[in-house]
Amino acid sequence: MNFRKSLILGPLLLVACTTTNQFKKESLMHDPYLWLEEVEGEKALEFAKAENKRTLEHFQQNPRFKTIEHDLRKIMLAEDRVPAVHLKNGELYNFWQDGKHVRGLWRKTTLQNYMTSHPHWDVILDIDALAKKENENWVWKGAMTLPPAHEKALVYLSRGGKDATVVREFNMKTRQFVTNGFVLPEAKSNVQWKDDNTVYVGTDFGPGSMTDSGYPRITKIWKRGTPVSEAKLVMEGEPTDMSVYSYVQLDGDNKHVFHSIRTGFYSSENWYEDDKGVKTRLPMPTDSEFWGVFKNKLFFELKSDLGNLKTGSIVFMPFDKIFEGEKAQASLKAIFVPTDKRFIQGMNPTKNHIMLHVTDNVLSKIEKVTFTNEDTFKTESVPLGENGMAYVTSTEEESDLYLAQYMDFFTPVSTYLGDASDSKNMLKLLKKSPDRFNNQGMKTQRFEAISKDGTKIPYFVTSKADIKMDGKNPTLLYGYGGFQSPMQPSYLGTVGKVWLEQGGVYVISNLRGGGEFGPAWHQSVLKENRYKVYEDNIAISEDLIKRGFTSPQHLGISGRSNGGLLTGATFTQRPDLYNAVIVGVPLLDMLRYHKLLAGASWMAEYGDPDDPKMREAILKYSPYQRLSKEAKYPEVFIMTSTKDDRVHPGHARKMVARMKEQGHPVYYYENMEGGHAGSANIEQAILWNALEYTYLWEKLK
């Protein structure tokens, strides 16, 4: 069980020789590459396939490629991987992919069975067999079971890895899809159980039913045995809203119905609906995040100060206070208050306790909150690791059992079982993944770079302890810097094997825009301040060079999605700093991002390019507009997926086309499926990663 957070699909300097006026003039000209935005257009696909052929032929003939691919396959398809599991009514559920089951198996086992060396798994649904039977390119996107029995499920299946899914009702007893059950055609849908015979549904009902962002604008209540066209409207938003969704949350024996209108990526209006259908708006600021109900209390995360309550606090109010309007805010109390280093990352309720995921100077801790009466509580630490990520992965409504994991750069993922009712907060080790690389003689160090405005930007450096600080070490800097998503220590299994063991240096950045240091760290670089993220990345790059780890000839940067925008913006501003740049599933044309697929939903992050002031700010860093024929860029590697229906593949395609037009060398790979993840299965992920690391070694050695 998890508290329900927001429905988020589930994240700049000028080149010396170019002026802002030149950017503006170029941006207003007709874009000759708009045809590359036609996702399945014949000409566009021919362009992608031709580039793929050239890229694959080049890297696959590199002697390193086969070695890297072999090492990656051995790790990523290892039979002794620890299965990630989730608790449901005392059973453990898992989705598993391997060499024989490329698309994967949805399966379950008992807790007792899981603790054995070779658990027996009960296969619920074989996606490979289903895809073959139906002649479909199915990719698993998850399932929602109906508590407390969990005998019914809504299964989400994607064609090729897209966010858009087909939804089908599944009988967990018969292991069959339900004839004449709840079924929706492909769309970006949100379907939630209300009871055995009723669901809340948001989907593409026809013209006007989706937001400008491409998500449901309305939700309806749909009864079994009736066509979805007869479903009755329950909540409606505006076209400019991000999305609308409805859901039921359990709190003991109580069922609570909520509706949420995501007015923006970081703002929402939330409503409670009683048994008579009367809706009451939750009396909180629209920028607060509603986390859910526990023990007849409503919990929120504050994204701005509220009276004496500090930004980043987790606060609660008694349920019955919501009917008092804004006066209810006087009853708010905090169960977590941040400091300059400690921030909340997540909450998971068990039957009688709340488990907190807290970061302390980027490193993760687990804390347990126990209410001693209606408004008093105590908080205890759950000891698990010290130098990495410790967090609760799963809880359930039926008991106080929970699953937790720990990992750091050198420690593989370990899964633990805890009981929140245990006063000693002891954890039992269930599974530990084997080491995937030899970390003997390696170390991780932490440094801070000073960004242009004086802000200290922390980062982690992992390498062999005895490297020479002569500026010649192949160094890869990875970052994201957006959407309040933190970059924390995680096990460097594949990175360790194909990069660190061979003498590479690996750097993880904690850029502004991320969630490492709370809402303010993120909010400081929104919209017109976005350029500061790229200044942060440049500052770390220069700091690595200054300290002697590397030099421009041996320094590379990598990022995906918003991180692809990061690397694109960074290399177009400071091409002199890098010899390798990986731009993965990126946003690059920031003057048109809001018109492409889900782009409109991110205007709270980047701003509205149609606003003249924001347009000027965006033009200062938008990679596609910043490209200059006169500049000398490193040979960049741009990667995307045809089936990415979140970040449009046109961003990557157009960037490649313009770079080639200007005479810049560039590599391009477009996976023909995979969605925003880039890969639809492990085999595709192996190829993707093998191409990346072959490129990095070719450029940075």
N, C-alpha and C positions, 0 to 999 in steps of 0.2 A: 504493500500500500504506500502511496505517496500523496502528500498534499498536492493539490492541483495548482500548478503555477500557470502562467499565461500560455496561450496556444501559439507557440512560436515554432514554425516548421523547420514536436518537435518534433550566424551569427551575425606641410608641403611647400617645398622651396622651388624657386625658379631656376631653370638652366641659365647659365651665365649669358649665353649668346642670344637668348630669345626674350622678347618682351611680352607683357600681358596683352598689349594691343595686337600683336601678331597672333597670339592664341585666339583672341576674340574674332579677328578677321577670318582666320581659318575655320573656326568652329561654326561660323554663320554660313559658310559656303555649303553647297550641296555635298552630301556625303556620298561618294561614288561606290561605297561598299554596303549600302543598305540591303542589297540582294543577299548578302551573307546572313542577314537576320531571318531569312526564310528557312526555318529549322530543317525541314525535310525537302527543301527545294533541290531539284536535280542538279543544277549548276553548283549550288552551295555544297552538296554532298560530294560532287566530283572534286571540288577544291580540297575538301577535307581528306578524301581518300588519296589524292595525289600527294598531299603533304605527309600523310601517314606512311605511304610507301617509301618516300625518301627518308623519313626519320627512322623507320624500322630497319631499312637496309643499312643505314649508317651505323646505328648503335648495335645491332645484332651481329655485325661483323667484328666488333671490338672484342678482343680476347677476354676482357674483364666481364663481358655481358653474361656468358654462360656460367661463370663462377658465381657471380652475384645472384643470378636467377636461381641457381642450385641452392645457395645458402638461404635465400628467401623462402623458397619452396619448402625446404626442410623445416624451417621454423613455423611458417604460416599454415602448413598442413600437418604439423606434428600431431600424432595421435594422443600424445600425453599432455596436450593443452588442457588447462583447467576449464571445464564448461561453466560459463556464466549462467547463474540460476536465479529465479525469482520465486518467492514464497506465494502459494495460493492454497489456503485451507489445509495447511500441513504438508503439501506436496511441493516439489521443486520442478519448475518448468524451465526449459532451455531450447534455444534455437541453435542448431549445429550444422556446420559445413565442413566437408573434408574432400579428399580426392575422389571418393566414390559418390558423394552427395554434394555436388557442386552448388546446386541451388539451395539445398539444405533440408533438414528435418526439424519439425516442431515436435518436441517430445517432453516426457516428464518421468520423474522417479520419486521414490520416497526419501525422506531425510536419512533413514537408516541405510538405505541402499547407496545413497550418494557418498556416504562416509567410507564405503569399501573401496578397495584398490581398483576394482573393475565393476562399476555400477551397471545394473541392468536397466535399460531405458525402454520405456513404453512409447512407441512412436505414435503420435496423434495424426500427423499429416506429413506426407512425403512430397515436397514441392517439385523435385525432379520427376517423380512419377506423374504428378498432376499436370505438369507442363507438357510432358510427352503425350499423355492421354488426350489433352485438350488442344494440343498443337499451339501452345501459347508460351511466350517468353516471360514466364512468371518470375517475379522477384518478391520475396517475403517482405512485408512491411508491418507485420505484427498482428496481434489479435486482442480483442477485449472480451473477457469472460464475464458472465453475470453472477455476482455474488448473491448469497453465500454458497450456493451449491456448485457454481462454476461448471454447470452442465451444458450451457449454451455459450456460443462465442460468435463474435463478429470478426471475420477474418479479412484483413486488408492485403490485397495482391496488386502488385504494380507490373506494368508491361515495361520491361527493360530498366527498371529502377527509378522511374519518374516519381515525383511526389503525388501525382494523380493516381488514384487507385480504384480498383473494383472492390466493392464490399459485398461479402456473402455470409449468410448465417450458416453456422456449423454446429452439428450435434456432437458433443464431446463423448457421449456414450456409444453411439452407433459409428462414430468416426466418418460421418457422411455429411455433405452439404444438405441443408434442409430444403426439401421440395416445396416450392411456393413460400419460402421463408423471406426474410428481409434481404433484398438484393438491390444493389445500386450499380449502374454502369460507371465507366471510368470518369472520374472527376476528382477535384480536390474537395473531398467530402469530410464531414465530421459526424459520426453516428455514435450515440451513447445510449446504453440501456436505461430505461425507466423501470420496467418490470418484465416479466416473462413474455408479455404480449404487446409491449409498447416500447418504441425507441424515440429519442429526439434525433432529428436529422437536419443537417445543413448540407446542401449539395447544389449542383447546377440544375435548378428547376426550369431553366429557360431564360430568355432575355431579361436582364435587370436583376437576376437573383444572386449575382456574384458581385463582389466589391471591385474597385479599380485595381486592387492588389491580386485579384484572382481567387479569393477565398469566399466562402458562403456569406452572403449579406443577410440572409434570413434563416431562422430555424423553425421547424414544424414538428408537431407530434404525430407520429405515424403508428397506426394500430395494425396488428397482424391481420392478414386476410384481406386487406384493402390495398388498392393501388396507391403508390406514393403520391400520385396526383391529387388524391383526396385527403392527404395529410393537412392538418389545420395549423395555421400560423400561430406561433407563440412569442416570437421576438424578431424585431426588424431593426437593421441599422441603415446608415447612409452609404451611398456608393463610395464616398471618400473614406469611410471607416476601413480598418484592416480586415476584420472578420467578426462574425457573430457565432456563438455556440452556446448550447445548453447541456446540462449534465446533472446527475444525481450524485450526492456524496453521502456516504453512510457515517453515522456517528453513534456507535452502539446499536441500539434497536431503532434509532431514528433515521429516516430518509429525508434528505433535504434537497430541494430542486433549486438550482441556480442558473441564471442566464448571464452571459457576459458579452458586452459589445466592446471589442478592441477598437477604440477610436484612433489608436496609433500603436506603434510598436511598444511604447512605454507608457501607454495610458489606456484606461478602460473604465467603463461603467458596469457595475455588477449589481444584479438583482436577485432577491430571494422570492420564490413563489410558494405560497402556502397551499394547503389541501383544497381550498376553494378557488384557486386560480388567481388570487390577489397577489400582485407583485409589489415588493418594497425595495427601493434602491438602498444599497449598503451605504451608510453615511460616512464615506471616507473620500479624501482627495483622489482625483482621477489618476494621479501618478503613483499612488500606493498600489502594491501588488497583493491581491487577495490570495492567501495560501490555503484556506480551508477551515473546516470546523473540527473541533476536538473538545469532548466533554462539555458540550453546550457553550463553547466559546468560539468566536471568529478571530482568525489570525491574519495579520497583514504585515508586509514589509514596507517601511517608509522610504520613499525615494527623495523626500525633502523634509526639512524640519517641520514639526507640527507642535506648536506650543513649546513645551519644555522637552519634547521627545525628539531625539536626534535622528538625522538621516541615517538609514541603514539599520535602524532598530527593528526588532520583531515585536509587535504589540498585539494585544488581544482585548476584546470587549465581550461582555456577556451577550448571548444571543438575543435576549429580549430587548436589549438596548437599541437594536437597529430600527425599531419603530419610533424612536424619539427624534430622528433626524440628526442634524449636526450636533445637537446637544450631547449625543452619545459619545462624542470624541472626548468629553471630560472624564469618561469612565475608563479610557484606555490605560493599560499598564504594559510595561515592557518585560519580556522574558529574556531578551538579548539586546545589549547595547554595545555598539562597536567602539573600538579605540582607534588610534592612528594606525594600528597594525592588524587588529582582529576584526574579521568581518564574517558575516553569515553567507554560506553557499547553498544550503538546503536544509529541509526538515522532513522527517519521516515519522509519523505517529505509529506506535504499536497500540495494543488494546488499552493500555493504561499509562503510557509514557510518550514523550516526544524525544526523538533522537535528532540532534543538531549536527550539521556538517559545518565546521568553523575553520577558517584559515587564519593562521597567525604568522604574519610575515611570509605569506604565500604557502607555507606548509600546513597540511590539513590535520585537524583534530576532530574527535568525536566527543560530544557532550550529551548528557541525558538530563532532561527536565521532568521533574515529578511534581505534580500539584498536590499540596498537602491539605488544601481546602479550596474554596471557590476562586480565591484570588491570590493565594500565596503558594510559593513553589520553592523547590531547591534544585540546584544545578550541580551535576557531578561530572568529572572527567572519566572517560572510558579509555584506559591506556592501550594504545596500539601504535607502535612505531613512533619515530621522532623526526625523520628527515625527508618525509615524502607525503603521499596521499593516503590518509585514513578516512574512510567514509562508509556510511551504511548504504548498502545497495538495494535492500528489499525488506519490507515489513509486511504484516498482514493484520486485518481487523480482528481476527479470531483469537489471537494470542499475543503474548509479549515477546515472542521469538523474533529475532532479526538476523540478517546476514550482513557482514561487513567485509571490506577488503582493505588490504594495505599493499602499497608498492612504492618504490622510489627508483632512481635512475639505475641502481645496481641490484635491487631486490625484485624478483619476479612477483607477479600477482599472487597473493595468498588470500583464501576465502575463509572466514571465521563465522562461527555460530555464536550468537549472544542471546541472553534472556534478560530483558529490561527489568524484570522483577528481581533479579539477583542484586542484592545490596553490595556485593563485592565487585560487580561489573567485570566478571571474568569472561574471557572469550575462548572458545575451543577451536583450534585449527582443524578445518575440514579438508582443504586441498591447498597444495602449493605447487606452482608451476616450476618446472626445472629451469636451471640457468640456460640461457640461449647463447651466451658469449662469455669469453674469459675476461673477467673484469679485474683480475689481479694486476696490481700496479697502476690502476686507474684512480682518478679522483675527480670530484666535483668542487668547483669554487664558485663563490658568489661575488659579483662586483657591481658597481654602480657607475653609469655614465651620466654626464651632465648634459642635458638637452639644451637647445639654444636659448630657452627662456629661463634656464637655471634649475629646472626640475631634475631631481635625481631619478634615474631610470634603472632599476635593478635587472640583472640577468644572471643566468647560470651558465657556467662553462664546464664541460665534461671532456676529459682527455686522458691520455697516459700521463702519469705523474712526472716522467722524466723527459718530456718533450723539450726541445731547445727553443728558447724564446728568441728566435732569430728571424721571425717574420715569414717563415717558409712553410708553416703548417697548413695543410688543406683544412679550411674552416667553413662550416655550414652554420649560418644564422637563421633560425626558424622563428617566425612570429605571426601574430594575428592582430591584436590591437583593436578590438571592436566588440560591440554588442554585449558588453559586460561579461565576456567569456574569459575566465582566467586560464593562464598557462601555468600548470603545476608539474612537479616532478612525477614522471611516469616511467615505467620500466623501458629501457632502451634496447629491447630484444633484437629487432632487425637492424636498428641503427648501430648497436654495439657490434654486431657481427660483420656487417659490410662496410662500416665506416670507422668506428673507434678502434677495432682490432687492427685495422690496416694503417693506423696512424693519424686518422682524421680527428678534428676537434669539432664538438657539437655544442651549439649555443642555443639556449631557450631564452627569449626576451619577455619581460613583463612590461610591455608598452602601455601607455595611457590608452584608454578606450576599453581595456580589459576589466575583469572583475576582481583582480588581485587585491585591490585596496578600496573596495566599496563603491557605492554609487557616484561619489564625487570624482573618483579616479576616471570613471567612464564619462561622466557628464562634462568634464573639463575639455574634451576634444570633440564635442558634437558640432555638427553643421559648420559654421564659419570658422571654428577652431580645429577643423579636421587636419589641417596641415601639420599640426603639432605631433601627430602620431608618426608622420614620416620624418620629422626632425628627430624624434626619439630613436627611430631605427637607424638613421644616419649617425647619430651620436654614439650608439653602441658599436656600429661598424668602425668608426674612427677610434673609439676607445680600445677595441680589440687590436687594431693596428698599432696604436700608441704603446700598448703593453707588450708588444712583441709576439703576440700569438700568431699573427698572420700579416699579410700585405695584400694590396688590391689584386695582385696576380693570383693569390691563393684563397681569396675570400668569395664565398657564394652566399646567396640569400634564397629562401624558399618560403612559400605561403600558399594557402588555398582559400578560395572564396573571398571573404573580406581580406584574408591574408594574401590572396593573389592581387587584390588592389594595392595592398601594402607594398609588395615587391615591385609591381608595375610602377607605382608612383615614385618609389625610391630609386629605381634604376634610371628612370627618365629625368630625375633631378640630379643624381650624382653617378653617372655611368662610370666615372673614373675610379670609383671605390670597389668595383666588382669585376670578377672574371666569369662568374656563373650566376644566372638568375632563373629560378623556377617560378613560373606564374601559373598556379593551378586553379581550375574552375573559377576564373576571375571575373570581377567587375572591372571594366576598363574605360568604356565610353560613359563617363559620368554625366554627360549632358542628356543622355537618353536612357539611363538606367531605370528611371521611374516609368518609362513607357514600355518596358520589356518584362513580361511574365510577372513575377512577384515583386518587381522593383519598387512599385509605389508604396509598399509596406515599409520600406526602409528610409523614407524621407525624414523620420524622426532622428535618424542617425546621421544622414549625409546632407539633408536639406533639400529644398525644392529647386531644381534647375530652372524652372520657369519664373522664379522670383529673380529679378535683375541683380539684386545684391548677392544672393546666394550663387547665382550663375558666375559672377565675377570671382567669388571665393573658390568655387569648384574648378574654374578654368585654370587656377594656379597649380592644381595638382592632377587633374584628370589625365591619365596616361595616354589615352588615344589622341587627345588634342595636343598634348605636349610633345609628341614625337616630332623630331626635327631631322631633316635630311642632312644638315651640316654636323650634327652630333655624331660622336663615335661611341656606339653601344657595345657591350659584351654580346656574345652570341647567345641570346636568350632562348629558353625552352618554355613554350607555352602549351598548356595541356587543358583539355576540357572533355565534355561528354555531350554527344548529340541529344541524349534523352534527359539532359538537365533541364527540368521545367521550373527551376527556381531561379538560378542565375543563367541568363540566356547565353547559349554557345556563341551567339553573334558577337559578344564582347571579344572573345578570344580570336575568332575568325577574322574580324575586321582589323584587329591589332596586327595580326600576322600579315594580312594583305597590305596594309599601309607600310609596315616595316620593309616588306619585300619591294614595294613600289619605290621606297626611298633608298633602296640599295643596302639595307642592313641585313646581315646574316641572322637567321632565326630558325629554330626547330619548332615543329608543331606536331602534336599528337591529339587526335580526337577519338576517344572511345565511342563506338557507335551505340553503346548502351551504357547503363550505369547510374544515370541520374546525377544529382549533385554530389554524391559520394565519389563519383568518377568511375567506380567499378561496380558491376552487378554481382560479382562473385569473387571468390578467392583467387582463381586463376587469373582473372583480369587485374586484380590488385597486385599480384606477383609481377605481371608484365609491366604495369604502371610504375611500380617501385624499382624494378630492374632498369628500366629506361632512365629514371631519375638518377640513380646512383652511378650508372655507367657514364652518364653525362657529367655528373659532378667530378668523378675521378678523371675523366678526360680533360676537363677544364682546369681543375685545381691542383693536380698533382705537381 
